[in-house]
Amino acid sequence: MNSEKLLDITLDAISDRHGEATEAYDMRGVSILADFYVATSASSNRQLHALVNSILDKVRENDYHDYRVEGTRDSNWLLVDLGDVVVNIFTEDARDFYGLETLWSAGKKLDLPEE
């Protein structure tokens, strides 16, 4: 599966579970680790896990099984590594604290439709 298709599936899954302030960055030609980085916020720890489950369900439905999830049940930040797409899901406070988007400023911020 190409990285653009994987990104679209991921963004649909985030939208389905109402991820907030979602941002995506095209890092092709900038990062050797992934083509796209995504960040989204969850209003609660429960929603954080629902977002991860939604992403995993959608990628599995599309016959994609090469992923890894980092974080624990009590984490305020979970990372879903889909290879060419890396998704960071934060509680609002954790996202403000870590400010990861500044690391991706060399990439192109994608225009995403507003929910």
Backbone as XML, in Angstrom:
<?xml version="1.0"?>
<chain id="A" units="angstrom">
  <residue number="1" name="MET">
    <atom name="N" x="0.855" y="-1.170" z="0.000"/>
    <atom name="CA" x="0.000" y="0.000" z="0.000"/>
    <atom name="C" x="0.904" y="1.236" z="0.000"/>
  </residue>
  <residue number="2" name="ASN">
    <atom name="N" x="0.579" y="2.221" z="-0.841"/>
    <atom name="CA" x="1.431" y="3.407" z="-0.874"/>
    <atom name="C" x="1.126" y="4.326" z="0.313"/>
  </residue>
  <residue number="3" name="SER">
    <atom name="N" x="2.045" y="5.211" z="0.590"/>
    <atom name="CA" x="1.949" y="6.046" z="1.796"/>
    <atom name="C" x="0.767" y="7.021" z="1.739"/>
  </residue>
  <residue number="4" name="GLU">
    <atom name="N" x="0.405" y="7.513" z="0.546"/>
    <atom name="CA" x="-0.738" y="8.431" z="0.440"/>
    <atom name="C" x="-2.043" y="7.730" z="0.811"/>
  </residue>
  <residue number="5" name="LYS">
    <atom name="N" x="-2.219" y="6.487" z="0.337"/>
    <atom name="CA" x="-3.413" y="5.701" z="0.665"/>
    <atom name="C" x="-3.446" y="5.418" z="2.161"/>
  </residue>
  <residue number="6" name="LEU">
    <atom name="N" x="-2.317" y="5.065" z="2.732"/>
    <atom name="CA" x="-2.232" y="4.792" z="4.163"/>
    <atom name="C" x="-2.573" y="6.045" z="4.972"/>
  </residue>
  <residue number="7" name="LEU">
    <atom name="N" x="-2.105" y="7.195" z="4.515"/>
    <atom name="CA" x="-2.435" y="8.459" z="5.173"/>
    <atom name="C" x="-3.934" y="8.720" z="5.109"/>
  </residue>
  <residue number="8" name="ASP">
    <atom name="N" x="-4.550" y="8.525" z="3.949"/>
    <atom name="CA" x="-5.999" y="8.750" z="3.805"/>
    <atom name="C" x="-6.801" y="7.852" z="4.737"/>
  </residue>
  <residue number="9" name="ILE">
    <atom name="N" x="-6.433" y="6.594" z="4.816"/>
    <atom name="CA" x="-7.120" y="5.649" z="5.708"/>
    <atom name="C" x="-6.985" y="6.106" z="7.153"/>
  </residue>
  <residue number="10" name="THR">
    <atom name="N" x="-5.792" y="6.526" z="7.513"/>
    <atom name="CA" x="-5.520" y="6.985" z="8.882"/>
    <atom name="C" x="-6.339" y="8.222" z="9.219"/>
  </residue>
  <residue number="11" name="LEU">
    <atom name="N" x="-6.365" y="9.186" z="8.320"/>
    <atom name="CA" x="-7.129" y="10.419" z="8.574"/>
    <atom name="C" x="-8.628" y="10.144" z="8.654"/>
  </residue>
  <residue number="12" name="ASP">
    <atom name="N" x="-9.128" y="9.206" z="7.848"/>
    <atom name="CA" x="-10.546" y="8.814" z="7.944"/>
    <atom name="C" x="-10.846" y="8.202" z="9.312"/>
  </residue>
  <residue number="13" name="ALA">
    <atom name="N" x="-9.949" y="7.349" z="9.777"/>
    <atom name="CA" x="-10.139" y="6.703" z="11.077"/>
    <atom name="C" x="-10.133" y="7.734" z="12.204"/>
  </residue>
  <residue number="14" name="ILE">
    <atom name="N" x="-9.250" y="8.710" z="12.114"/>
    <atom name="CA" x="-9.196" y="9.778" z="13.127"/>
    <atom name="C" x="-10.482" y="10.588" z="13.099"/>
  </residue>
  <residue number="15" name="SER">
    <atom name="N" x="-10.951" y="10.912" z="11.923"/>
    <atom name="CA" x="-12.187" y="11.672" z="11.778"/>
    <atom name="C" x="-13.381" y="10.909" z="12.352"/>
  </residue>
  <residue number="16" name="ASP">
    <atom name="N" x="-13.427" y="9.592" z="12.119"/>
    <atom name="CA" x="-14.522" y="8.763" z="12.619"/>
    <atom name="C" x="-14.639" y="8.810" z="14.135"/>
  </residue>
  <residue number="17" name="ARG">
    <atom name="N" x="-13.520" y="8.972" z="14.818"/>
    <atom name="CA" x="-13.518" y="8.987" z="16.291"/>
    <atom name="C" x="-13.283" y="10.395" z="16.844"/>
  </residue>
  <residue number="18" name="HIS">
    <atom name="N" x="-13.466" y="11.383" z="15.987"/>
    <atom name="CA" x="-13.453" y="12.802" z="16.395"/>
    <atom name="C" x="-12.148" y="13.262" z="17.022"/>
  </residue>
  <residue number="19" name="GLY">
    <atom name="N" x="-11.042" y="12.878" z="16.394"/>
    <atom name="CA" x="-9.761" y="13.443" z="16.808"/>
    <atom name="C" x="-9.820" y="14.959" z="16.620"/>
  </residue>
  <residue number="20" name="GLU">
    <atom name="N" x="-9.140" y="15.685" z="17.473"/>
    <atom name="CA" x="-9.225" y="17.150" z="17.477"/>
    <atom name="C" x="-7.906" y="17.770" z="17.031"/>
  </residue>
  <residue number="21" name="ALA">
    <atom name="N" x="-8.005" y="18.878" z="16.322"/>
    <atom name="CA" x="-6.837" y="19.654" z="15.883"/>
    <atom name="C" x="-5.827" y="18.772" z="15.152"/>
  </residue>
  <residue number="22" name="THR">
    <atom name="N" x="-6.329" y="17.945" z="14.258"/>
    <atom name="CA" x="-5.464" y="17.022" z="13.523"/>
    <atom name="C" x="-4.596" y="17.782" z="12.523"/>
  </residue>
  <residue number="23" name="GLU">
    <atom name="N" x="-3.320" y="17.456" z="12.525"/>
    <atom name="CA" x="-2.365" y="18.039" z="11.585"/>
    <atom name="C" x="-1.567" y="16.910" z="10.954"/>
  </residue>
  <residue number="24" name="ALA">
    <atom name="N" x="-1.235" y="17.090" z="9.678"/>
    <atom name="CA" x="-0.417" y="16.111" z="8.972"/>
    <atom name="C" x="0.680" y="16.845" z="8.217"/>
  </residue>
  <residue number="25" name="TYR">
    <atom name="N" x="1.849" y="16.235" z="8.186"/>
    <atom name="CA" x="3.020" y="16.838" z="7.550"/>
    <atom name="C" x="3.605" y="15.868" z="6.548"/>
  </residue>
  <residue number="26" name="ASP">
    <atom name="N" x="3.860" y="16.364" z="5.348"/>
    <atom name="CA" x="4.519" y="15.595" z="4.302"/>
    <atom name="C" x="6.021" y="15.745" z="4.508"/>
  </residue>
  <residue number="27" name="MET">
    <atom name="N" x="6.676" y="14.659" z="4.856"/>
    <atom name="CA" x="8.097" y="14.690" z="5.186"/>
    <atom name="C" x="8.948" y="13.997" z="4.131"/>
  </residue>
  <residue number="28" name="ARG">
    <atom name="N" x="8.336" y="13.689" z="2.970"/>
    <atom name="CA" x="9.100" y="13.047" z="1.901"/>
    <atom name="C" x="10.234" y="13.975" z="1.468"/>
  </residue>
  <residue number="29" name="GLY">
    <atom name="N" x="11.417" y="13.432" z="1.385"/>
    <atom name="CA" x="12.589" y="14.213" z="1.022"/>
    <atom name="C" x="13.217" y="14.945" z="2.199"/>
  </residue>
  <residue number="30" name="VAL">
    <atom name="N" x="12.584" y="14.876" z="3.362"/>
    <atom name="CA" x="13.084" y="15.548" z="4.559"/>
    <atom name="C" x="13.495" y="14.516" z="5.614"/>
  </residue>
  <residue number="31" name="SER">
    <atom name="N" x="12.634" y="13.526" z="5.827"/>
    <atom name="CA" x="12.872" y="12.516" z="6.849"/>
    <atom name="C" x="13.074" y="11.154" z="6.201"/>
  </residue>
  <residue number="32" name="ILE">
    <atom name="N" x="14.027" y="10.410" z="6.706"/>
    <atom name="CA" x="14.212" y="9.045" z="6.205"/>
    <atom name="C" x="13.364" y="8.054" z="7.007"/>
  </residue>
  <residue number="33" name="LEU">
    <atom name="N" x="12.721" y="8.510" z="8.071"/>
    <atom name="CA" x="11.956" y="7.616" z="8.939"/>
    <atom name="C" x="10.543" y="7.356" z="8.451"/>
  </residue>
  <residue number="34" name="ALA">
    <atom name="N" x="9.880" y="8.367" z="7.895"/>
    <atom name="CA" x="8.496" y="8.213" z="7.456"/>
    <atom name="C" x="8.169" y="9.276" z="6.416"/>
  </residue>
  <residue number="35" name="ASP">
    <atom name="N" x="7.181" y="8.980" z="5.576"/>
    <atom name="CA" x="6.732" y="9.946" z="4.575"/>
    <atom name="C" x="5.805" y="10.993" z="5.175"/>
  </residue>
  <residue number="36" name="PHE">
    <atom name="N" x="4.983" y="10.567" z="6.138"/>
    <atom name="CA" x="4.007" y="11.477" z="6.742"/>
    <atom name="C" x="4.005" y="11.322" z="8.262"/>
  </residue>
  <residue number="37" name="TYR">
    <atom name="N" x="3.885" y="12.453" z="8.928"/>
    <atom name="CA" x="3.688" y="12.483" z="10.374"/>
    <atom name="C" x="2.343" y="13.124" z="10.642"/>
  </residue>
  <residue number="38" name="VAL">
    <atom name="N" x="1.590" y="12.542" z="11.561"/>
    <atom name="CA" x="0.256" y="13.031" z="11.915"/>
    <atom name="C" x="0.216" y="13.238" z="13.417"/>
  </residue>
  <residue number="39" name="ALA">
    <atom name="N" x="-0.456" y="14.306" z="13.827"/>
    <atom name="CA" x="-0.708" y="14.551" z="15.254"/>
    <atom name="C" x="-2.180" y="14.866" z="15.414"/>
  </residue>
  <residue number="40" name="THR">
    <atom name="N" x="-2.773" y="14.325" z="16.455"/>
    <atom name="CA" x="-4.166" y="14.630" z="16.777"/>
    <atom name="C" x="-4.333" y="14.575" z="18.286"/>
  </residue>
  <residue number="41" name="SER">
    <atom name="N" x="-5.393" y="15.211" z="18.757"/>
    <atom name="CA" x="-5.655" y="15.265" z="20.199"/>
    <atom name="C" x="-6.941" y="14.525" z="20.542"/>
  </residue>
  <residue number="42" name="ALA">
    <atom name="N" x="-6.957" y="14.005" z="21.752"/>
    <atom name="CA" x="-8.139" y="13.347" z="22.312"/>
    <atom name="C" x="-8.530" y="14.082" z="23.575"/>
  </residue>
  <residue number="43" name="SER">
    <atom name="N" x="-9.820" y="14.172" z="23.802"/>
    <atom name="CA" x="-10.288" y="14.912" z="24.980"/>
    <atom name="C" x="-10.182" y="14.092" z="26.264"/>
  </residue>
  <residue number="44" name="SER">
    <atom name="N" x="-9.934" y="12.795" z="26.148"/>
    <atom name="CA" x="-9.802" y="11.936" z="27.325"/>
    <atom name="C" x="-8.905" y="10.749" z="26.991"/>
  </residue>
  <residue number="45" name="ASN">
    <atom name="N" x="-8.468" y="10.061" z="28.015"/>
    <atom name="CA" x="-7.654" y="8.872" z="27.827"/>
    <atom name="C" x="-8.461" y="7.794" z="27.107"/>
  </residue>
  <residue number="46" name="ARG">
    <atom name="N" x="-9.734" y="7.734" z="27.377"/>
    <atom name="CA" x="-10.609" y="6.757" z="26.724"/>
    <atom name="C" x="-10.685" y="7.021" z="25.218"/>
  </residue>
  <residue number="47" name="GLN">
    <atom name="N" x="-10.832" y="8.296" z="24.842"/>
    <atom name="CA" x="-10.879" y="8.640" z="23.429"/>
    <atom name="C" x="-9.524" y="8.373" z="22.764"/>
  </residue>
  <residue number="48" name="LEU">
    <atom name="N" x="-8.448" y="8.591" z="23.485"/>
    <atom name="CA" x="-7.108" y="8.315" z="22.980"/>
    <atom name="C" x="-7.021" y="6.878" z="22.479"/>
  </residue>
  <residue number="49" name="HIS">
    <atom name="N" x="-7.499" y="5.945" z="23.285"/>
    <atom name="CA" x="-7.455" y="4.532" z="22.910"/>
    <atom name="C" x="-8.467" y="4.208" z="21.817"/>
  </residue>
  <residue number="50" name="ALA">
    <atom name="N" x="-9.606" y="4.888" z="21.814"/>
    <atom name="CA" x="-10.589" y="4.681" z="20.751"/>
    <atom name="C" x="-10.015" y="5.110" z="19.403"/>
  </residue>
  <residue number="51" name="LEU">
    <atom name="N" x="-9.237" y="6.188" z="19.385"/>
    <atom name="CA" x="-8.598" y="6.637" z="18.150"/>
    <atom name="C" x="-7.599" y="5.599" z="17.642"/>
  </residue>
  <residue number="52" name="VAL">
    <atom name="N" x="-6.791" y="5.063" z="18.524"/>
    <atom name="CA" x="-5.828" y="4.031" z="18.125"/>
    <atom name="C" x="-6.562" y="2.819" z="17.563"/>
  </residue>
  <residue number="53" name="ASN">
    <atom name="N" x="-7.605" y="2.377" z="18.263"/>
    <atom name="CA" x="-8.361" y="1.210" z="17.799"/>
    <atom name="C" x="-9.011" y="1.464" z="16.446"/>
  </residue>
  <residue number="54" name="SER">
    <atom name="N" x="-9.503" y="2.664" z="16.227"/>
    <atom name="CA" x="-10.111" y="3.019" z="14.946"/>
    <atom name="C" x="-9.081" y="2.942" z="13.818"/>
  </residue>
  <residue number="55" name="ILE">
    <atom name="N" x="-7.893" y="3.481" z="14.068"/>
    <atom name="CA" x="-6.820" y="3.429" z="13.058"/>
    <atom name="C" x="-6.454" y="1.982" z="12.749"/>
  </residue>
  <residue number="56" name="LEU">
    <atom name="N" x="-6.251" y="1.183" z="13.779"/>
    <atom name="CA" x="-5.857" y="-0.215" z="13.565"/>
    <atom name="C" x="-6.947" y="-0.999" z="12.847"/>
  </residue>
  <residue number="57" name="ASP">
    <atom name="N" x="-8.205" y="-0.765" z="13.214"/>
    <atom name="CA" x="-9.312" y="-1.450" z="12.537"/>
    <atom name="C" x="-9.333" y="-1.110" z="11.049"/>
  </residue>
  <residue number="58" name="LYS">
    <atom name="N" x="-9.174" y="0.177" z="10.728"/>
    <atom name="CA" x="-9.232" y="0.605" z="9.316"/>
    <atom name="C" x="-8.058" y="0.060" z="8.505"/>
  </residue>
  <residue number="59" name="VAL">
    <atom name="N" x="-6.868" y="0.078" z="9.073"/>
    <atom name="CA" x="-5.732" y="-0.427" z="8.287"/>
    <atom name="C" x="-5.837" y="-1.937" z="8.101"/>
  </residue>
  <residue number="60" name="ARG">
    <atom name="N" x="-6.327" y="-2.639" z="9.113"/>
    <atom name="CA" x="-6.518" y="-4.087" z="8.976"/>
    <atom name="C" x="-7.576" y="-4.398" z="7.918"/>
  </residue>
  <residue number="61" name="GLU">
    <atom name="N" x="-8.661" y="-3.606" z="7.892"/>
    <atom name="CA" x="-9.706" y="-3.778" z="6.873"/>
    <atom name="C" x="-9.125" y="-3.652" z="5.467"/>
  </residue>
  <residue number="62" name="ASN">
    <atom name="N" x="-8.086" y="-2.874" z="5.334"/>
    <atom name="CA" x="-7.429" y="-2.660" z="4.046"/>
    <atom name="C" x="-6.221" y="-3.580" z="3.866"/>
  </residue>
  <residue number="63" name="ASP">
    <atom name="N" x="-6.212" y="-4.654" z="4.644"/>
    <atom name="CA" x="-5.187" y="-5.691" z="4.530"/>
    <atom name="C" x="-3.780" y="-5.187" z="4.798"/>
  </residue>
  <residue number="64" name="TYR">
    <atom name="N" x="-3.673" y="-4.258" z="5.720"/>
    <atom name="CA" x="-2.357" y="-3.748" z="6.117"/>
    <atom name="C" x="-2.104" y="-4.191" z="7.553"/>
  </residue>
  <residue number="65" name="HIS">
    <atom name="N" x="-1.002" y="-4.879" z="7.772"/>
    <atom name="CA" x="-0.740" y="-5.459" z="9.099"/>
    <atom name="C" x="0.648" y="-5.123" z="9.624"/>
  </residue>
  <residue number="66" name="ASP">
    <atom name="N" x="1.330" y="-4.183" z="8.996"/>
    <atom name="CA" x="2.683" y="-3.827" z="9.398"/>
    <atom name="C" x="2.641" y="-2.566" z="10.263"/>
  </residue>
  <residue number="67" name="TYR">
    <atom name="N" x="2.353" y="-2.746" z="11.540"/>
    <atom name="CA" x="2.236" y="-1.595" z="12.435"/>
    <atom name="C" x="2.734" y="-1.959" z="13.823"/>
  </residue>
  <residue number="68" name="ARG">
    <atom name="N" x="2.965" y="-0.916" z="14.592"/>
    <atom name="CA" x="3.379" y="-1.055" z="15.984"/>
    <atom name="C" x="2.761" y="0.083" z="16.774"/>
  </residue>
  <residue number="69" name="VAL">
    <atom name="N" x="2.345" y="-0.185" z="17.993"/>
    <atom name="CA" x="1.788" y="0.836" z="18.876"/>
    <atom name="C" x="2.702" y="0.966" z="20.083"/>
  </residue>
  <residue number="70" name="GLU">
    <atom name="N" x="3.057" y="2.211" z="20.394"/>
    <atom name="CA" x="3.903" y="2.497" z="21.556"/>
    <atom name="C" x="3.080" y="3.274" z="22.577"/>
  </residue>
  <residue number="71" name="GLY">
    <atom name="N" x="3.224" y="2.908" z="23.835"/>
    <atom name="CA" x="2.501" y="3.547" z="24.924"/>
    <atom name="C" x="1.751" y="2.492" z="25.723"/>
  </residue>
  <residue number="72" name="THR">
    <atom name="N" x="1.245" y="2.897" z="26.866"/>
    <atom name="CA" x="0.521" y="1.971" z="27.737"/>
    <atom name="C" x="-0.903" y="2.471" z="27.958"/>
  </residue>
  <residue number="73" name="ARG">
    <atom name="N" x="-1.677" y="1.658" z="28.640"/>
    <atom name="CA" x="-3.068" y="2.008" z="28.922"/>
    <atom name="C" x="-3.172" y="3.346" z="29.662"/>
  </residue>
  <residue number="74" name="ASP">
    <atom name="N" x="-2.185" y="3.671" z="30.473"/>
    <atom name="CA" x="-2.222" y="4.900" z="31.268"/>
    <atom name="C" x="-1.520" y="6.069" z="30.600"/>
  </residue>
  <residue number="75" name="SER">
    <atom name="N" x="-0.999" y="5.873" z="29.391"/>
    <atom name="CA" x="-0.259" y="6.934" z="28.712"/>
    <atom name="C" x="-1.170" y="8.068" z="28.261"/>
  </residue>
  <residue number="76" name="ASN">
    <atom name="N" x="-0.595" y="9.251" z="28.198"/>
    <atom name="CA" x="-1.295" y="10.416" z="27.665"/>
    <atom name="C" x="-0.850" y="10.706" z="26.236"/>
  </residue>
  <residue number="77" name="TRP">
    <atom name="N" x="-0.030" y="9.810" z="25.697"/>
    <atom name="CA" x="0.477" y="9.945" z="24.338"/>
    <atom name="C" x="0.712" y="8.541" z="23.807"/>
  </residue>
  <residue number="78" name="LEU">
    <atom name="N" x="0.057" y="8.233" z="22.703"/>
    <atom name="CA" x="0.265" y="6.950" z="22.045"/>
    <atom name="C" x="0.778" y="7.200" z="20.638"/>
  </residue>
  <residue number="79" name="LEU">
    <atom name="N" x="1.687" y="6.346" z="20.206"/>
    <atom name="CA" x="2.251" y="6.462" z="18.874"/>
    <atom name="C" x="1.870" y="5.214" z="18.083"/>
  </residue>
  <residue number="80" name="VAL">
    <atom name="N" x="1.341" y="5.434" z="16.881"/>
    <atom name="CA" x="1.026" y="4.336" z="15.980"/>
    <atom name="C" x="1.999" y="4.444" z="14.809"/>
  </residue>
  <residue number="81" name="ASP">
    <atom name="N" x="2.888" y="3.475" z="14.706"/>
    <atom name="CA" x="3.895" y="3.445" z="13.644"/>
    <atom name="C" x="3.394" y="2.518" z="12.548"/>
  </residue>
  <residue number="82" name="LEU">
    <atom name="N" x="3.002" y="3.115" z="11.428"/>
    <atom name="CA" x="2.515" y="2.355" z="10.282"/>
    <atom name="C" x="3.578" y="2.258" z="9.188"/>
  </residue>
  <residue number="83" name="GLY">
    <atom name="N" x="4.804" y="2.510" z="9.561"/>
    <atom name="CA" x="5.891" y="2.484" z="8.582"/>
    <atom name="C" x="6.049" y="3.845" z="7.927"/>
  </residue>
  <residue number="84" name="ASP">
    <atom name="N" x="5.394" y="4.047" z="6.798"/>
    <atom name="CA" x="5.504" y="5.318" z="6.085"/>
    <atom name="C" x="4.651" y="6.432" z="6.681"/>
  </residue>
  <residue number="85" name="VAL">
    <atom name="N" x="3.771" y="6.079" z="7.611"/>
    <atom name="CA" x="2.927" y="7.063" z="8.303"/>
    <atom name="C" x="3.083" y="6.833" z="9.802"/>
  </residue>
  <residue number="86" name="VAL">
    <atom name="N" x="3.432" y="7.889" z="10.516"/>
    <atom name="CA" x="3.572" y="7.820" z="11.972"/>
    <atom name="C" x="2.518" y="8.749" z="12.579"/>
  </residue>
  <residue number="87" name="VAL">
    <atom name="N" x="1.712" y="8.192" z="13.476"/>
    <atom name="CA" x="0.616" y="8.940" z="14.074"/>
    <atom name="C" x="0.870" y="9.109" z="15.568"/>
  </residue>
  <residue number="88" name="ASN">
    <atom name="N" x="0.809" y="10.351" z="16.027"/>
    <atom name="CA" x="0.942" y="10.667" z="17.445"/>
    <atom name="C" x="-0.423" y="11.137" z="17.941"/>
  </residue>
  <residue number="89" name="ILE">
    <atom name="N" x="-0.927" y="10.456" z="18.963"/>
    <atom name="CA" x="-2.228" y="10.800" z="19.526"/>
    <atom name="C" x="-2.000" y="11.187" z="20.972"/>
  </residue>
  <residue number="90" name="PHE">
    <atom name="N" x="-2.399" y="12.405" z="21.296"/>
    <atom name="CA" x="-2.135" y="12.978" z="22.611"/>
    <atom name="C" x="-3.429" y="13.363" z="23.319"/>
  </residue>
  <residue number="91" name="THR">
    <atom name="N" x="-3.365" y="13.388" z="24.647"/>
    <atom name="CA" x="-4.363" y="14.167" z="25.356"/>
    <atom name="C" x="-3.979" y="15.631" z="25.109"/>
  </residue>
  <residue number="92" name="GLU">
    <atom name="N" x="-4.895" y="16.533" z="25.316"/>
    <atom name="CA" x="-4.628" y="17.946" z="25.021"/>
    <atom name="C" x="-3.435" y="18.483" z="25.809"/>
  </residue>
  <residue number="93" name="ASP">
    <atom name="N" x="-3.357" y="18.144" z="27.100"/>
    <atom name="CA" x="-2.249" y="18.632" z="27.928"/>
    <atom name="C" x="-0.902" y="18.077" z="27.463"/>
  </residue>
  <residue number="94" name="ALA">
    <atom name="N" x="-0.868" y="16.801" z="27.109"/>
    <atom name="CA" x="0.389" y="16.193" z="26.655"/>
    <atom name="C" x="0.841" y="16.810" z="25.331"/>
  </residue>
  <residue number="95" name="ARG">
    <atom name="N" x="-0.100" y="17.086" z="24.460"/>
    <atom name="CA" x="0.275" y="17.686" z="23.173"/>
    <atom name="C" x="0.880" y="19.066" z="23.375"/>
  </residue>
  <residue number="96" name="ASP">
    <atom name="N" x="0.280" y="19.854" z="24.246"/>
    <atom name="CA" x="0.826" y="21.176" z="24.551"/>
    <atom name="C" x="2.219" y="21.062" z="25.171"/>
  </residue>
  <residue number="97" name="PHE">
    <atom name="N" x="2.394" y="20.107" z="26.047"/>
    <atom name="CA" x="3.665" y="19.938" z="26.745"/>
    <atom name="C" x="4.795" y="19.552" z="25.790"/>
  </residue>
  <residue number="98" name="TYR">
    <atom name="N" x="4.554" y="18.568" z="24.916"/>
    <atom name="CA" x="5.626" y="18.053" z="24.050"/>
    <atom name="C" x="5.858" y="18.891" z="22.800"/>
  </residue>
  <residue number="99" name="GLY">
    <atom name="N" x="4.832" y="19.488" z="22.233"/>
    <atom name="CA" x="4.995" y="20.360" z="21.070"/>
    <atom name="C" x="5.748" y="19.722" z="19.906"/>
  </residue>
  <residue number="100" name="LEU">
    <atom name="N" x="5.436" y="18.483" z="19.601"/>
    <atom name="CA" x="6.167" y="17.754" z="18.557"/>
    <atom name="C" x="6.094" y="18.381" z="17.175"/>
  </residue>
  <residue number="101" name="GLU">
    <atom name="N" x="5.032" y="19.085" z="16.891"/>
    <atom name="CA" x="4.884" y="19.656" z="15.554"/>
    <atom name="C" x="6.057" y="20.553" z="15.174"/>
  </residue>
  <residue number="102" name="THR">
    <atom name="N" x="6.729" y="21.135" z="16.145"/>
    <atom name="CA" x="7.886" y="21.978" z="15.825"/>
    <atom name="C" x="9.016" y="21.157" z="15.196"/>
  </residue>
  <residue number="103" name="LEU">
    <atom name="N" x="9.070" y="19.864" z="15.504"/>
    <atom name="CA" x="10.092" y="19.000" z="14.920"/>
    <atom name="C" x="9.864" y="18.770" z="13.425"/>
  </residue>
  <residue number="104" name="TRP">
    <atom name="N" x="8.634" y="18.962" z="12.979"/>
    <atom name="CA" x="8.279" y="18.664" z="11.599"/>
    <atom name="C" x="8.171" y="19.915" z="10.741"/>
  </residue>
  <residue number="105" name="SER">
    <atom name="N" x="8.636" y="21.036" z="11.238"/>
    <atom name="CA" x="8.475" y="22.307" z="10.531"/>
    <atom name="C" x="9.218" y="22.338" z="9.191"/>
  </residue>
  <residue number="106" name="ALA">
    <atom name="N" x="10.179" y="21.455" z="8.981"/>
    <atom name="CA" x="10.882" y="21.398" z="7.694"/>
    <atom name="C" x="10.034" y="20.717" z="6.620"/>
  </residue>
  <residue number="107" name="GLY">
    <atom name="N" x="8.991" y="20.013" z="7.051"/>
    <atom name="CA" x="8.093" y="19.355" z="6.106"/>
    <atom name="C" x="6.986" y="20.292" z="5.672"/>
  </residue>
  <residue number="108" name="LYS">
    <atom name="N" x="6.150" y="19.810" z="4.786"/>
    <atom name="CA" x="5.020" y="20.598" z="4.286"/>
    <atom name="C" x="3.776" y="20.237" z="5.087"/>
  </residue>
  <residue number="109" name="LYS">
    <atom name="N" x="3.200" y="21.233" z="5.769"/>
    <atom name="CA" x="1.962" y="21.001" z="6.497"/>
    <atom name="C" x="0.836" y="20.858" z="5.477"/>
  </residue>
  <residue number="110" name="LEU">
    <atom name="N" x="0.079" y="19.770" z="5.577"/>
    <atom name="CA" x="-0.978" y="19.503" z="4.621"/>
    <atom name="C" x="-2.261" y="20.213" z="5.029"/>
  </residue>
  <residue number="111" name="ASP">
    <atom name="N" x="-3.001" y="20.667" z="4.037"/>
    <atom name="CA" x="-4.322" y="21.251" z="4.291"/>
    <atom name="C" x="-5.310" y="20.128" z="4.455"/>
  </residue>
  <residue number="112" name="LEU">
    <atom name="N" x="-5.891" y="20.018" z="5.651"/>
    <atom name="CA" x="-6.878" y="18.986" z="5.931"/>
    <atom name="C" x="-8.251" y="19.619" z="6.021"/>
  </residue>
  <residue number="113" name="PRO">
    <atom name="N" x="-9.281" y="18.918" z="5.579"/>
    <atom name="CA" x="-10.633" y="19.468" z="5.707"/>
    <atom name="C" x="-11.013" y="19.618" z="7.176"/>
  </residue>
  <residue number="114" name="GLU">
    <atom name="N" x="-11.721" y="20.666" z="7.483"/>
    <atom name="CA" x="-12.180" y="20.892" z="8.853"/>
    <atom name="C" x="-13.398" y="20.035" z="9.120"/>
  </residue>
  <residue number="115" name="GLU">
    <atom name="N" x="-13.472" y="19.512" z="10.323"/>
    <atom name="CA" x="-14.617" y="18.678" z="10.711"/>
    <atom name="C" x="-15.721" y="19.529" z="11.274"/>
  </residue>
</chain>
